[in-house]
Amino acid sequence: MRPISHWMRNVLWIVLVTCLAFGLGRPVHAQEAITVLADEHEHVFKESMTFRLRAESASAINAVRLFYRTTGQTSANRVDPEFEPGTTVDVEHEVDMADEENYLPPMIGVEYWWVIETANGDRLKTERVPFVYDDTRYEWDVLESDLLRLYWHDQPEAFGRTHFQAAEDAAEDLRDEFGVTPDDPVSIVIYNSHEELMSVLVDASAEWTGAVNFSGRGTIAIGLGESAWMDRVIPHELTHAMLDQVTKPPFGDIPRWLHEGLAMRSEGGMSVEERALLADAIESDQLVSLRALNSAFADARDQAVLSYAESYSLIEFIIDEYGTDELGQLIDVFAEGAHYDDAMLEVFGVDMDGMEDLWREHIGAPPRSGETRVTPAPEVTATATATAIAAAPTPTASQPTPTALAAAPTATPSPTPAEPAPTATPASAEVEEPTPAGQSGLPCPGVAPAVAVLVLFALLRARAVR
């Protein structure tokens, strides 16, 4: 091997010095180009939510944007607040929470961040700041686990522990039996009266509402009732909230009979009235079809109660016939966005009509009228991927869904009415990928300079071989 030439050695030294001068991949702009002096937030429940920023830079700050989102949102609300550009700026944005379009349920999680830019191109995305939008009218106690948080006020600690344990048992059953695990803990907020609960909701809420699952928000609000009623309504609504989190409707969707059947199972099963109505419907051949139970139940009370009873009966049949693992698999397939028939075919080998036929035979009901179709499972069933579902934005509803009676709770909860249409939510912008605080948005050369230095070092140490 010939010795390296003097000219080549000089060139390699120049390359080495250049790599060192660029700092082996450090950003070009100094991290201290923009400094955040104050980053604050405050809120008054159902009145206002305020964000404040004070920042400075050697170059004039000419653009500030605020992003914020709540639990259940995968996109963020973007705000371009007005401010006076300069080397030091004070920015404030207030959200009118009295406006029903901006309504948020109590104890929902909120996170926000700022994007700041200067005239010379420096850019800073601040760290995300999380907080809880709590009902500021009360002092709250809280118990929490990986699956849920329970809030209550002006009651003994034993009160909270009793209701927390009931909720925790139901949540663990859903996780252990069916693999239903929420992304974030579900918040359960107990108010001390029906009047307190109604003061939390939007004005259009039904007066008989006693418990509300804010669909997709991971939050439940309950007006305190009799102990027996509380023991049922907490597991019932918790089931809905956990299923909402794992399926993320409308991109993943669970049929209504599956939602309500599992919720009834969590609360302890059918009431005497529900069993009687189911027995009468079997004898008179007046069962509601399984396909009709996929969507909202009938408004008529007897038909609604029968729909709940059938849903529970069908869940019990599936568990007895196929097992809890298969029912958990069905939930997963629905969560991927599969069509109802496709999901049933993939897991059980029959479509909706075929499952109804099997269930009717099991409970001793007459066969369905019309053609019976028990369809074999296809070799391949195309469904949406879990990755695609996770990437899609999840719309949120600002109108709560009333789900149980509470003004005068009795031993038998009244049926859930049809869900109201969601109201409008604030305009949103796609969430930007996080940039570490203080860094420029310019690309970083990465590891290439380090590799070049190693090669250079090896060449400089080369010696002639005789």
C-alpha positions as CSV (number, residue, x, y, z in Angstrom):
1,M,0.0,0.0,0.0
2,R,1.5,3.4,-1.1
3,P,1.9,6.1,1.6
4,I,-0.9,8.7,1.5
5,S,0.2,11.8,-0.4
6,H,0.8,15.2,1.3
7,W,-1.9,16.8,-0.9
8,M,-4.5,14.2,0.1
9,R,-3.6,14.5,3.7
10,N,-4.3,18.2,3.6
11,V,-7.7,17.6,1.9
12,L,-8.7,15.1,4.6
13,W,-7.7,17.6,7.3
14,I,-9.9,20.2,5.7
15,V,-12.8,17.7,5.8
16,L,-12.2,17.0,9.4
17,V,-12.1,20.6,10.4
18,T,-15.4,21.3,8.5
19,C,-17.2,18.4,10.3
20,L,-16.0,19.7,13.7
21,A,-17.1,23.2,12.8
22,F,-20.7,22.0,12.1
23,G,-20.8,20.3,15.4
24,L,-21.4,16.8,14.1
25,G,-25.1,17.5,13.3
26,R,-26.2,20.1,15.8
27,P,-29.0,22.5,14.7
28,V,-27.8,25.7,12.9
29,H,-29.9,28.0,15.1
30,A,-29.0,28.4,18.7
31,Q,-31.5,26.7,21.1
32,E,-31.7,29.9,23.1
33,A,-33.0,31.9,20.1
34,I,-36.6,32.0,21.6
35,T,-37.2,32.1,25.4
36,V,-40.6,31.4,27.0
37,L,-40.9,33.6,30.1
38,A,-44.4,32.5,31.2
39,D,-46.8,29.8,30.0
40,E,-50.1,29.8,32.0
41,H,-53.6,28.6,31.9
42,E,-56.8,28.9,34.0
43,H,-60.5,28.1,33.7
44,V,-63.8,28.7,35.3
45,F,-66.2,25.8,34.7
46,K,-68.8,26.5,32.0
47,E,-67.6,30.1,31.8
48,S,-64.1,30.5,30.4
49,M,-60.8,28.8,29.6
50,T,-57.8,31.1,29.2
51,F,-54.3,30.6,27.9
52,R,-51.4,33.1,28.4
53,L,-47.9,33.2,26.9
54,R,-45.0,35.6,27.4
55,A,-41.9,35.1,25.2
56,E,-38.8,37.0,24.1
57,S,-36.2,36.7,21.3
58,A,-33.3,38.7,19.9
59,S,-35.3,38.8,16.6
60,A,-38.9,40.1,16.5
61,I,-41.5,37.5,17.2
62,N,-44.0,37.8,14.4
63,A,-46.2,34.6,14.6
64,V,-47.7,32.8,17.6
65,R,-50.2,29.9,17.3
66,L,-52.0,28.1,20.1
67,F,-53.0,24.4,19.7
68,Y,-55.2,22.6,22.2
69,R,-57.2,19.4,22.3
70,T,-59.2,17.2,24.7
71,T,-59.4,13.5,25.6
72,G,-60.8,11.7,22.6
73,Q,-59.5,14.1,20.0
74,T,-56.7,13.1,17.6
75,S,-56.7,16.6,15.9
76,A,-56.3,19.9,17.7
77,N,-58.0,23.2,17.7
78,R,-55.7,25.9,16.2
79,V,-55.9,29.5,17.2
80,D,-54.0,32.5,15.8
81,P,-54.3,35.0,18.6
82,E,-53.8,38.7,18.0
83,F,-50.7,40.3,19.6
84,E,-48.2,43.1,19.1
85,P,-45.1,41.7,17.4
86,G,-41.7,42.5,19.0
87,T,-38.7,41.1,20.7
88,T,-40.9,40.5,23.8
89,V,-44.6,39.5,23.3
90,D,-47.6,38.9,25.6
91,V,-50.3,36.7,24.1
92,E,-53.7,35.7,25.6
93,H,-56.6,33.7,24.2
94,E,-59.9,33.1,26.0
95,V,-62.4,30.4,25.1
96,D,-66.0,31.2,25.8
97,M,-67.1,28.0,27.7
98,A,-70.6,29.3,28.1
99,D,-71.1,28.8,24.4
100,E,-72.7,25.3,23.9
101,E,-70.4,24.8,20.8
102,N,-67.4,24.9,23.2
103,Y,-69.0,22.7,25.9
104,L,-66.7,20.2,27.7
105,P,-67.8,17.7,30.3
106,P,-66.3,18.0,33.8
107,M,-62.9,16.3,34.5
108,I,-62.0,15.9,30.9
109,G,-58.3,16.0,30.1
110,V,-57.0,19.0,28.1
111,E,-53.5,19.6,26.7
112,Y,-52.1,22.6,24.8
113,W,-48.9,23.9,23.3
114,W,-47.6,27.0,21.4
115,V,-45.7,27.4,18.2
116,I,-43.6,30.6,18.1
117,E,-41.8,32.0,15.1
118,T,-39.5,35.0,14.6
119,A,-38.7,37.3,11.6
120,N,-35.3,35.6,11.0
121,G,-36.9,32.1,10.8
122,D,-36.3,30.8,14.3
123,R,-39.1,28.5,15.4
124,L,-40.1,27.0,18.8
125,K,-42.8,24.4,19.6
126,T,-43.3,24.4,23.4
127,E,-43.7,21.3,25.5
128,R,-47.3,20.1,25.8
129,V,-49.0,21.1,29.0
130,P,-51.8,18.8,30.3
131,F,-54.5,19.8,32.8
132,V,-57.9,18.6,34.0
133,Y,-60.9,20.8,33.2
134,D,-62.5,20.3,36.6
135,D,-65.8,21.7,37.9
136,T,-64.4,24.7,39.8
137,R,-67.5,25.1,42.0
138,Y,-66.5,22.2,44.3
139,E,-63.5,20.8,46.1
140,W,-63.0,17.3,44.8
141,D,-61.6,14.0,46.2
142,V,-60.3,11.5,43.8
143,L,-59.2,7.8,43.7
144,E,-57.5,6.5,40.6
145,S,-56.0,3.4,38.9
146,D,-54.7,2.5,35.5
147,L,-58.3,2.0,34.3
148,L,-60.3,4.8,35.9
149,R,-60.5,7.8,38.1
150,L,-63.5,8.5,40.5
151,Y,-64.3,12.0,41.7
152,W,-66.7,13.0,44.4
153,H,-67.2,16.0,46.8
154,D,-68.5,16.6,50.3
155,Q,-68.9,12.9,51.1
156,P,-66.9,10.6,53.4
157,E,-63.8,8.8,52.1
158,A,-65.7,5.5,52.6
159,F,-68.3,6.7,50.1
160,G,-65.7,7.2,47.4
161,R,-63.9,3.9,48.1
162,T,-67.2,1.9,47.9
163,H,-68.1,3.3,44.5
164,F,-64.5,3.2,43.2
165,Q,-64.2,-0.5,44.1
166,A,-67.5,-1.3,42.2
167,A,-66.2,0.5,39.1
168,E,-62.7,-1.1,39.4
169,D,-64.2,-4.6,39.6
170,A,-66.3,-3.9,36.4
171,A,-63.3,-2.4,34.6
172,E,-61.0,-5.4,35.5
173,D,-63.7,-7.9,34.3
174,L,-63.9,-6.2,30.9
175,R,-60.1,-6.1,30.6
176,D,-59.5,-9.7,31.8
177,E,-62.5,-11.4,30.0
178,F,-62.7,-9.5,26.8
179,G,-59.4,-7.6,26.5
180,V,-61.1,-4.2,26.6
181,T,-58.4,-1.7,27.8
182,P,-58.9,2.0,27.4
183,D,-56.1,4.2,26.1
184,D,-56.7,6.6,29.0
185,P,-58.4,6.1,32.4
186,V,-62.1,6.7,32.4
187,S,-63.2,9.6,34.6
188,I,-66.4,9.0,36.7
189,V,-67.8,12.1,38.4
190,I,-70.4,11.7,41.1
191,Y,-72.7,14.7,41.9
192,N,-74.7,14.8,45.2
193,S,-78.1,15.4,43.6
194,H,-80.0,15.4,40.4
195,E,-80.0,19.2,40.5
196,E,-76.2,19.3,40.7
197,L,-76.0,17.0,37.7
198,M,-78.4,19.0,35.6
199,S,-76.4,22.2,36.3
200,V,-73.4,20.5,34.6
201,L,-75.2,19.6,31.4
202,V,-76.2,21.8,28.4
203,D,-79.6,23.4,28.7
204,A,-81.2,21.0,26.1
205,S,-80.5,17.9,28.2
206,A,-83.6,15.8,29.2
207,E,-84.8,16.5,32.8
208,W,-85.0,12.8,33.6
209,T,-81.3,12.3,32.9
210,G,-79.5,10.6,35.8
211,A,-76.2,9.4,34.3
212,V,-74.4,10.6,31.3
213,N,-71.6,8.8,29.3
214,F,-70.0,11.6,27.2
215,S,-69.4,9.3,24.2
216,G,-65.8,9.3,23.0
217,R,-64.6,11.7,25.8
218,G,-63.8,9.1,28.5
219,T,-66.0,10.8,31.0
220,I,-69.1,9.9,32.9
221,A,-71.3,12.1,35.2
222,I,-73.8,10.6,37.6
223,G,-76.4,12.2,39.9
224,L,-76.4,10.4,43.3
225,G,-79.2,7.9,43.8
226,E,-80.1,4.9,45.9
227,S,-77.3,2.5,46.6
228,A,-78.8,-0.3,44.5
229,W,-79.2,2.0,41.6
230,M,-75.7,3.3,41.9
231,D,-74.3,-0.3,42.0
232,R,-75.8,-0.9,38.6
233,V,-75.4,2.4,36.8
234,I,-71.7,2.8,37.5
235,P,-70.6,-0.5,35.9
236,H,-73.2,0.0,33.1
237,E,-71.9,3.4,32.0
238,L,-68.3,2.5,32.6
239,T,-68.7,-0.4,30.1
240,H,-70.0,2.1,27.5
241,A,-67.1,4.5,28.1
242,M,-64.4,1.7,27.8
243,L,-66.0,0.3,24.6
244,D,-66.1,3.8,23.1
245,Q,-62.3,4.2,23.7
246,V,-61.3,0.9,22.1
247,T,-63.6,1.2,19.1
248,K,-63.3,4.9,18.3
249,P,-66.6,5.3,16.4
250,P,-67.5,6.0,13.6
251,F,-64.3,4.4,12.1
252,G,-64.7,1.4,14.3
253,D,-68.3,0.6,15.4
254,I,-69.9,-1.9,17.8
255,P,-73.5,-2.8,17.2
256,R,-76.0,-1.5,19.8
257,W,-76.9,-5.0,21.0
258,L,-73.3,-5.7,21.8
259,H,-72.8,-2.4,23.6
260,E,-75.9,-2.7,25.7
261,G,-75.6,-6.5,26.3
262,L,-72.2,-6.1,27.8
263,A,-73.3,-3.1,29.8
264,M,-76.2,-5.1,31.3
265,R,-73.8,-8.0,32.0
266,S,-71.5,-5.6,34.0
267,E,-74.5,-4.3,36.0
268,G,-75.6,-7.8,37.0
269,G,-78.0,-9.1,34.3
270,M,-81.7,-8.8,33.5
271,S,-84.4,-7.4,35.8
272,V,-87.6,-9.3,36.6
273,E,-89.5,-7.1,34.1
274,E,-86.9,-7.7,31.3
275,R,-87.1,-11.5,31.8
276,A,-90.9,-11.4,31.7
277,L,-91.0,-9.4,28.5
278,L,-88.4,-11.7,26.8
279,A,-90.4,-14.8,27.8
280,D,-93.6,-13.2,26.4
281,A,-91.9,-12.3,23.2
282,I,-90.5,-15.8,22.7
283,E,-94.0,-17.4,23.3
284,S,-95.8,-14.9,21.0
285,D,-93.0,-14.9,18.3
286,Q,-92.6,-11.1,18.7
287,L,-88.8,-10.9,19.1
288,V,-87.0,-7.9,17.7
289,S,-84.7,-9.0,14.9
290,L,-81.0,-9.0,15.5
291,R,-80.4,-6.7,12.5
292,A,-82.8,-4.2,14.1
293,L,-80.8,-4.3,17.3
294,N,-77.7,-3.2,15.5
295,S,-78.8,0.5,15.7
296,A,-80.7,2.7,18.2
297,F,-83.5,0.9,20.1
298,A,-87.2,1.7,19.7
299,D,-88.6,4.7,21.6
300,A,-91.7,2.7,22.8
301,R,-90.9,1.6,26.4
302,D,-91.9,-2.0,26.1
303,Q,-90.0,-2.4,22.9
304,A,-86.9,-0.7,24.3
305,V,-87.0,-2.9,27.5
306,L,-87.3,-6.0,25.2
307,S,-84.4,-4.8,23.1
308,Y,-82.2,-4.7,26.2
309,A,-83.4,-8.1,27.4
310,E,-82.6,-9.6,24.0
311,S,-79.2,-8.0,23.9
312,Y,-78.2,-9.5,27.2
313,S,-79.6,-12.9,26.2
314,L,-77.6,-12.9,23.0
315,I,-74.4,-12.0,24.9
316,E,-75.0,-14.8,27.3
317,F,-75.6,-17.3,24.4
318,I,-72.4,-16.2,22.6
319,I,-70.3,-16.6,25.8
320,D,-71.8,-20.0,26.6
321,E,-71.5,-21.3,23.0
322,Y,-68.1,-19.7,22.0
323,G,-66.4,-18.3,25.1
324,T,-65.2,-14.9,26.3
325,D,-62.1,-15.0,24.2
326,E,-64.1,-15.2,21.0
327,L,-66.4,-12.4,22.1
328,G,-63.3,-10.3,22.8
329,Q,-62.0,-11.1,19.3
330,L,-65.4,-9.9,17.9
331,I,-64.9,-6.6,19.6
332,D,-61.4,-6.3,18.1
333,V,-62.7,-7.0,14.6
334,F,-65.5,-4.4,15.0
335,A,-62.9,-1.9,16.2
336,E,-61.0,-2.4,13.0
337,G,-64.0,-1.1,11.0
338,A,-65.4,-4.4,9.8
339,H,-69.0,-4.6,8.4
340,Y,-71.4,-6.4,10.9
341,D,-71.8,-9.5,8.7
342,D,-68.1,-9.7,7.9
343,A,-67.1,-9.5,11.6
344,M,-69.6,-12.3,12.6
345,L,-68.4,-14.4,9.7
346,E,-64.7,-13.9,10.6
347,V,-65.1,-14.9,14.2
348,F,-68.1,-17.3,14.3
349,G,-68.5,-18.5,10.8
350,V,-72.1,-17.2,10.5
351,D,-73.5,-13.8,9.4
352,M,-76.1,-11.8,11.4
353,D,-79.1,-13.9,10.3
354,G,-77.2,-17.1,11.0
355,M,-76.3,-16.0,14.5
356,E,-80.0,-15.1,15.2
357,D,-81.1,-18.5,14.0
358,L,-78.7,-20.2,16.4
359,W,-79.7,-18.0,19.3
360,R,-83.5,-18.5,18.6
361,E,-83.0,-22.2,18.7
362,H,-81.0,-21.9,22.0
363,I,-83.8,-20.0,23.8
364,G,-86.6,-22.0,22.3
365,A,-88.0,-19.3,20.1
366,P,-89.7,-20.0,16.7
367,P,-87.4,-19.8,13.6
368,R,-87.1,-16.5,11.8
369,S,-89.7,-15.8,9.2
370,G,-88.3,-16.0,5.7
371,E,-85.2,-17.7,4.4
372,T,-82.6,-18.9,6.9
373,R,-79.1,-18.1,5.9
374,V,-76.2,-19.7,7.9
375,T,-73.3,-18.6,5.8
376,P,-69.9,-20.3,6.1
377,A,-66.9,-18.1,6.8
378,P,-64.9,-17.0,3.7
379,E,-61.3,-17.8,3.4
380,V,-60.3,-14.1,3.5
381,T,-62.2,-11.3,5.1
382,A,-60.9,-7.8,4.3
383,T,-61.1,-5.3,7.2
384,A,-59.6,-1.9,7.9
385,T,-56.2,-2.1,9.6
386,A,-55.7,-1.0,13.2
387,T,-53.0,1.4,12.1
388,A,-55.4,3.2,9.7
389,I,-58.0,3.5,12.4
390,A,-55.5,5.0,14.9
391,A,-54.3,7.6,12.3
392,A,-57.8,8.7,11.5
393,P,-59.2,11.8,13.4
394,T,-61.9,10.9,15.9
395,P,-64.9,13.3,15.8
396,T,-66.2,14.3,19.3
397,A,-69.7,15.1,20.3
398,S,-70.4,18.1,22.5
399,Q,-74.0,16.9,23.3
400,P,-74.0,14.2,26.0
401,T,-75.9,11.0,25.7
402,P,-78.5,10.5,28.5
403,T,-78.3,6.9,29.6
404,A,-80.3,6.3,32.7
405,L,-83.0,7.6,35.1
406,A,-81.9,9.1,38.4
407,A,-84.3,11.8,39.6
408,A,-86.2,9.1,41.4
409,P,-84.2,5.9,40.9
410,T,-86.0,2.6,41.4
411,A,-85.0,-1.0,41.6
412,T,-85.4,-1.3,37.8
413,P,-83.6,1.4,35.7
414,S,-85.6,2.7,32.8
415,P,-84.3,2.0,29.3
416,T,-81.9,4.2,27.5
417,P,-83.5,6.5,24.9
418,A,-82.1,7.0,21.4
419,E,-79.0,9.1,21.2
420,P,-79.4,12.7,20.2
421,A,-77.5,14.0,17.2
422,P,-74.1,15.6,18.1
423,T,-73.8,19.4,18.1
424,A,-71.1,21.3,16.3
425,T,-67.5,21.3,17.7
426,P,-64.8,24.0,17.1
427,A,-62.9,23.9,13.9
428,S,-59.7,21.9,14.2
429,A,-56.4,21.6,12.5
430,E,-54.2,18.5,12.1
431,V,-51.7,18.0,14.9
432,E,-48.1,18.7,14.0
433,E,-45.4,16.3,14.9
434,P,-43.6,17.4,18.1
435,T,-40.4,19.3,17.8
436,P,-38.1,19.3,21.0
437,A,-38.4,22.7,22.8
438,G,-35.8,25.2,21.6
439,Q,-34.8,23.5,18.4
440,S,-34.9,24.9,14.9
441,G,-37.0,23.1,12.3
442,L,-33.9,22.8,10.0
443,P,-32.8,19.2,9.2
444,C,-29.9,17.7,11.1
445,P,-27.0,16.0,9.2
446,G,-27.2,13.1,11.5
447,V,-24.5,10.4,11.9
448,A,-22.8,10.9,8.5
449,P,-20.1,13.4,9.8
450,A,-19.2,11.0,12.5
451,V,-18.7,8.2,10.0
452,A,-16.5,10.5,7.9
453,V,-14.3,11.3,10.8
454,L,-13.8,7.6,11.5
455,V,-12.8,7.0,7.9
456,L,-10.4,10.0,8.0
457,F,-8.8,8.7,11.1
458,A,-8.1,5.3,9.6
459,L,-6.6,6.9,6.4
460,L,-4.3,9.2,8.4
461,R,-3.0,6.2,10.3
462,A,-2.2,4.3,7.1
463,R,1.4,3.2,6.6
464,A,3.3,1.8,3.6
465,V,3.6,-1.9,3.5
466,R,6.8,-3.3,2.3
